[in-house]
Amino acid sequence: MNIDKMVFAITGALILVTIIFAVSHSLYWLWVTAFIGANLFQASFTGFCPLAIFLKAAGVKSGNAF
């Protein structure tokens, strides 16, 4: 699995988890969801993704976008 697919998988899982937490615990978890969405949005324009940098440092194979 390359960095691109891992970024999609990790962010998708985190969004689902924070929505579950927002429904079951506190609506403040939606701030984490908004942060993830904003980060994905800015990464689409700038190409800068902190998760991709971390994954590259961990030795994950590069993809087309990162």
N, C-alpha and C positions, 0 to 999 in steps of 0.2 A: 504494500500500500504506500502510495507516495504522499507528499506533504499536502497537496491539494485535497485529496480525498479524506485525509485525516482531519484537516481543518473543518471540512463540512461535517464530518461525523462527530467531532468533539463539540463544535458549536451547536449543532442540532440537538445533541444529547443534553447539553447544558441548558438550552432554551426549554426543552421539555421538562427537565428537572425543576427549573425555577418557576415554571408555570404551575407544576404540581405543588411546590412549596407555597406559591402565592394563594392557591385555592385552599390549601389545608392549614396554613399557618398565618401568614401575613401578606398583605398586598405590597408591602415594601420590597418583596422579592422581585417584583416587576421592574424595579430599577436595575437589577442585574441583567434582566432580559433586554431592557432598553440599551444598556451599555454594550452588550454583545451585538445587538442589531446595529448600533451606531458604528461600532468598530468594523463590522463587516461592510457597512456602507462606505466608510472612508477608505477601507482597503481596496474596494473596487476602483476607486479613482487614483489612489496614491501608490498602491502596491505594497504598502507598509502594513504588516500584520505581526504583532508581537508573538502570537501563537506559532506562526510559521517560523519565526526566528528561533524560538525555543525548540521546535521540532527539528530544525536543521542542525542546531547545536547538539541535539540528542542523537544525530546520525541517521535521521529518516531520509529516504531517497527524495530528491527534488522532483517537483512536478512542472507543469507548464506555467502556472501563474506565480509560484513562489520558489 
